[in-house]
């Protein structure tokens, strides 16, 4: 019992520390976003996303590590600048967790945001906060990205640090099948194997520095890869 309580306390402290270091700049720009993010933090302290993720995948018995992590807001801000996200875009986070990147993008760029996440408890946290703050341009889908439609996306985000080669190849093929020309794809740590990237850039996460990759799906790339959506 005491061991379990100690573990939960460490998880809450870790989440609190992550938020405290991460919010500089974003909170100064908007008190409304600061309040929303603080509420998300409080919810996360009572229902640890780390524990929820680990428990979900343990029950699934899929062999997935169940590791949970969030993209820092300062990284999200840099990605918005690199991909030139504006109010006409649709940001899709493939593995959105509680949806912090979706809320940030929707609030500061005005774009529509879609969080795709397969852990139900994390989806419920994001949906509850979206309803509480009446955020109309953020929504969530409880599914694996393999089962979702990417046809409306103009910018896809995939945290690929722990992704397998099979996952990366599957995502590349899915993009070629479903996405419109001009869609931007951002991956972390690893580029997509089929779609060549046009830009690599350094990013700093709590665990260290890595590279981000920006891909743009163009007609030239589709022809070069032979992934015509009508014949694939």
C-alpha positions as CSV (number, residue, x, y, z in Angstrom):
1,X,0.0,0.0,0.0
2,X,2.7,2.5,1.0
3,X,4.7,1.6,-2.0
4,X,1.8,2.3,-4.3
5,X,1.1,5.6,-2.6
6,X,4.7,6.6,-2.9
7,X,4.7,5.7,-6.6
8,X,1.6,7.8,-7.3
9,X,3.1,10.7,-5.4
10,X,6.2,10.5,-7.5
11,X,4.1,10.5,-10.7
12,X,2.2,13.6,-9.6
13,X,5.4,15.4,-8.6
14,X,6.9,14.5,-12.0
15,X,3.9,15.8,-13.9
16,X,3.8,19.0,-11.8
17,X,7.5,19.6,-12.4
18,X,7.1,19.0,-16.1
19,X,4.3,21.6,-16.3
20,X,6.2,24.1,-14.2
21,X,9.2,24.1,-16.5
22,X,7.2,24.0,-19.6
23,X,4.7,26.8,-19.3
24,X,7.0,29.8,-19.6
25,X,5.9,32.1,-22.4
26,X,2.6,30.4,-23.1
27,X,1.0,31.5,-19.8
28,X,2.3,35.0,-20.3
29,X,0.5,35.2,-23.7
30,X,-2.9,34.1,-22.5
31,X,-4.5,33.9,-19.1
32,X,-7.3,31.7,-20.5
33,X,-4.9,29.1,-21.9
34,X,-3.0,29.3,-18.5
35,X,-6.2,28.5,-16.7
36,X,-7.1,25.7,-19.1
37,X,-3.7,24.1,-18.8
38,X,-3.7,24.3,-15.0
39,X,-7.1,22.5,-14.9
40,X,-5.6,19.8,-17.2
41,X,-2.7,19.6,-14.7
42,X,-5.0,19.1,-11.7
43,X,-7.0,16.5,-13.5
44,X,-3.7,14.7,-14.4
45,X,-2.6,14.8,-10.8
46,X,-5.7,12.9,-9.7
47,X,-5.6,10.5,-12.6
48,X,-2.0,10.1,-13.6
49,X,-1.6,9.8,-17.4
50,X,1.5,7.7,-16.8
51,X,-0.4,5.1,-14.7
52,X,-3.5,5.2,-17.0
53,X,-1.4,4.5,-20.1
54,X,0.6,1.7,-18.4
55,X,-2.6,0.1,-17.1
56,X,-4.4,0.3,-20.4
57,X,-1.6,-1.5,-22.4
58,X,-1.1,-4.0,-19.6
59,X,-4.8,-5.0,-19.9
60,X,-4.5,-5.1,-23.7
61,X,-1.7,-7.6,-23.4
62,X,-0.3,-6.2,-26.6
63,X,3.3,-6.1,-25.4
64,X,3.3,-2.3,-25.8
65,X,5.6,-0.6,-23.3
66,X,2.9,1.7,-22.2
67,X,5.3,4.6,-21.9
68,X,3.6,8.0,-21.6
69,X,5.2,11.3,-22.6
70,X,4.0,14.8,-23.7
71,X,5.5,17.2,-26.2
72,X,6.6,20.3,-24.3
73,X,4.7,23.5,-25.2
74,X,7.9,25.3,-26.2
75,X,8.4,22.5,-28.8
76,X,4.8,22.8,-30.0
77,X,5.3,26.5,-30.5
78,X,8.4,25.8,-32.6
79,X,6.5,23.2,-34.6
80,X,3.8,25.7,-35.3
81,X,6.3,28.2,-36.6
82,X,8.2,25.6,-38.8
83,X,5.0,24.2,-40.3
84,X,3.5,27.7,-40.7
85,X,0.2,26.6,-39.0
86,X,-2.6,29.2,-39.3
87,X,-6.4,29.3,-38.8
88,X,-7.0,27.5,-42.0
89,X,-5.2,24.4,-41.0
90,X,-6.3,21.1,-39.4
91,X,-3.7,19.9,-36.9
92,X,-3.9,16.1,-36.2
93,X,-1.8,14.7,-33.3
94,X,-1.4,10.9,-33.8
95,X,-1.2,9.9,-30.1
96,X,-2.4,13.1,-28.5
97,X,-2.5,11.9,-24.9
98,X,-4.5,14.5,-22.9
99,X,-4.4,16.9,-25.8
100,X,-2.1,19.6,-24.7
101,X,-0.6,20.1,-28.2
102,X,-4.2,20.3,-29.6
103,X,-5.3,22.9,-27.1
104,X,-2.2,25.0,-27.7
105,X,-2.5,24.9,-31.5
106,X,-6.2,25.7,-31.4
107,X,-5.8,28.6,-29.0
108,X,-2.7,30.3,-30.4
109,X,-3.0,29.6,-34.1
110,X,-6.8,29.4,-34.4
111,X,-6.6,26.1,-36.4
112,X,-8.9,23.1,-35.9
113,X,-7.2,20.4,-33.9
114,X,-7.9,16.7,-33.8
115,X,-6.3,14.4,-31.1
116,X,-6.2,10.7,-32.0
117,X,-5.6,8.6,-28.9
118,X,-6.4,5.0,-28.0
119,X,-6.3,5.3,-24.2
120,X,-10.0,6.0,-23.2
121,X,-9.2,7.7,-19.9
122,X,-6.8,10.2,-21.6
123,X,-9.5,11.0,-24.2
124,X,-12.0,11.7,-21.5
125,X,-9.7,14.1,-19.7
126,X,-9.2,16.1,-23.0
127,X,-12.9,16.0,-23.8
128,X,-13.9,17.2,-20.4
129,X,-11.5,20.1,-20.5
130,X,-12.7,21.0,-24.0
131,X,-16.3,21.1,-22.8
132,X,-15.5,23.0,-19.6
133,X,-13.7,25.8,-21.5
134,X,-16.1,25.6,-24.5
135,X,-13.3,25.1,-27.0
136,X,-15.1,24.5,-30.4
137,X,-12.1,23.8,-32.6
138,X,-10.7,20.9,-30.6
139,X,-12.0,17.4,-30.8
140,X,-10.8,13.9,-29.9
141,X,-11.2,10.4,-31.4
142,X,-10.7,7.3,-29.3
143,X,-9.0,5.0,-31.7
144,X,-5.7,3.8,-33.1
145,X,-4.4,6.0,-35.9
146,X,-4.4,3.0,-38.2
147,X,-8.2,3.0,-37.9
148,X,-8.8,6.7,-38.2
149,X,-9.2,8.8,-41.3
150,X,-6.5,11.3,-42.1
151,X,-8.2,12.8,-45.1
152,X,-9.0,16.2,-43.5
153,X,-5.5,16.8,-42.1
154,X,-3.3,19.6,-43.3
155,X,-0.6,18.9,-40.7
156,X,0.1,15.6,-39.1
157,X,2.2,15.2,-35.9
158,X,3.7,11.8,-34.9
159,X,6.0,11.3,-32.0
160,X,8.1,8.5,-33.6
161,X,10.8,8.1,-30.9
162,X,9.5,4.7,-29.8
163,X,7.9,3.7,-33.1
164,X,8.8,0.5,-34.9
165,X,9.9,0.4,-38.5
166,X,6.6,-1.3,-39.3
167,X,4.6,1.5,-37.7
168,X,6.6,4.1,-39.7
169,X,6.1,2.2,-43.0
170,X,2.3,1.8,-42.3
171,X,1.9,5.5,-41.5
172,X,3.8,6.4,-44.7
173,X,1.5,4.2,-46.8
174,X,-1.6,5.5,-45.0
175,X,-0.6,9.1,-45.8
176,X,-0.1,8.3,-49.4
177,X,-3.5,6.6,-49.6
178,X,-5.6,9.1,-47.7
179,X,-4.0,12.6,-47.4
180,X,-4.3,15.4,-49.9
181,X,-1.3,16.9,-51.7
182,X,0.5,19.6,-49.7
183,X,-0.1,18.0,-46.3
184,X,2.8,18.6,-43.9
185,X,4.0,15.7,-41.7
186,X,6.2,16.3,-38.6
187,X,7.9,13.3,-37.0
188,X,10.1,13.3,-33.9
189,X,13.5,11.4,-33.8
190,X,12.9,9.4,-37.0
191,X,11.9,10.4,-40.5
192,X,9.3,8.5,-42.5
193,X,10.8,5.8,-44.7
194,X,8.8,6.4,-47.8
195,X,8.3,10.1,-47.8
196,X,11.6,12.1,-48.0
197,X,11.8,14.9,-45.5
198,X,12.6,18.5,-46.6
199,X,13.9,19.9,-43.3
200,X,15.4,18.6,-40.1
201,X,15.8,20.7,-37.0
202,X,16.9,20.2,-33.3
203,X,14.3,19.9,-30.5
204,X,14.8,19.7,-26.8
205,X,12.7,17.4,-24.7
206,X,12.9,16.7,-20.9
207,X,14.9,13.5,-21.7
208,X,17.4,15.2,-24.1
209,X,17.9,16.7,-27.5
210,X,16.7,15.0,-30.7
211,X,15.8,15.9,-34.3
212,X,12.4,16.8,-35.8
213,X,11.6,16.1,-39.5
214,X,9.3,18.0,-41.7
215,X,7.8,16.2,-44.7
216,X,5.6,17.7,-47.4
217,X,3.5,15.4,-49.5
218,X,3.8,16.6,-53.1
219,X,2.8,15.3,-56.5
220,X,6.5,14.7,-57.3
221,X,6.8,12.5,-54.2
222,X,3.6,10.6,-54.9
223,X,4.8,9.9,-58.4
224,X,8.3,9.0,-57.3
225,X,7.1,6.6,-54.7
226,X,4.4,5.1,-57.0
227,X,1.8,5.5,-54.3
228,X,-1.1,6.9,-56.4
229,X,-4.2,6.9,-54.2
230,X,-6.4,5.6,-57.0
231,X,-4.2,2.6,-57.7
232,X,-2.6,1.8,-54.4
